[in-house]
Amino acid sequence: MNTIFDLGKFRKAIVWKEDYPLIINKAEYELKTLLQLNEPIVSKYQKLVLELKLPRNISYYALLGVEYIPNQNSELMIKVKVNDSNCLFYNSELQLSEEIYSGIPTEYANSIISSAKEKILECNWNYAGSIVFLLGAHSLIGSSETVFSKVTKILIALLSNELSEESCLSDDSVIKEELDSH
């Protein structure tokens, strides 16, 4: 199920929970990094997808999907499944004027890993397991490391909000807060 958010200032987002808007491409390879957690907590499995369209400028579009897979250890593994093929088109509900391709290209993978790590450390993440960025979509002109970095940080904030026992923030307020903070 998806929810479309009009975030004001010509910003739009779609969030999918427990569902994917497109077929996951087979990964050509994966990047990964491991973080040690001080006070690990085991939580519940989650999957989220965020599609973001910003006001048209140099960098304005990204779609990224993530799974949190709990594990009873003291580590958090972050993985990005990379696919450079650009062969499958994605038909966005956000009415973009250019072609959108499915997959997470190499040029954005390092930005996704570093942004996820940065946001996880910033929000004192303690949920043990794996965070796997397994699907994405991008445009050849309107996507960049910057917009994928923003989407990654928003997804980590949304995941943290979903997994937290005491959080009561709405998805659109989490998205707006993250967009406005940088």
Sequence and secondary structure as in RCSB ss.txt:
>XXXX:A:sequence
MNTIFDLGKFRKAIVWKEDYPLIINKAEYELKTLLQLNEPIVSKYQKLVLELKLPRNISYYALLGVEYIPNQNSE
LMIKVKVNDSNCLFYNSELQLSEEIYSGIPTEYANSIISSAKEKILECNWNYAGSIVFLLGAHSLIGSSETVFSK
VTKILIALLSNELSEESCLSDDSVIKEELDSH
>XXXX:A:secstr
 EEEEE STT EEEEEES  SS     SEEEEEEEE SS B    EEEEEEEE SSSSS EEEEEEEEEE SSSE
EEEEEEE     SB   TT  SS EEES  HHHHHHHHHHHHHHHHHTT  B EEEEEEEEEEETTT  HHHHHH
HHHHHHHHHHHHH SS    HHHHHHHHHHT 
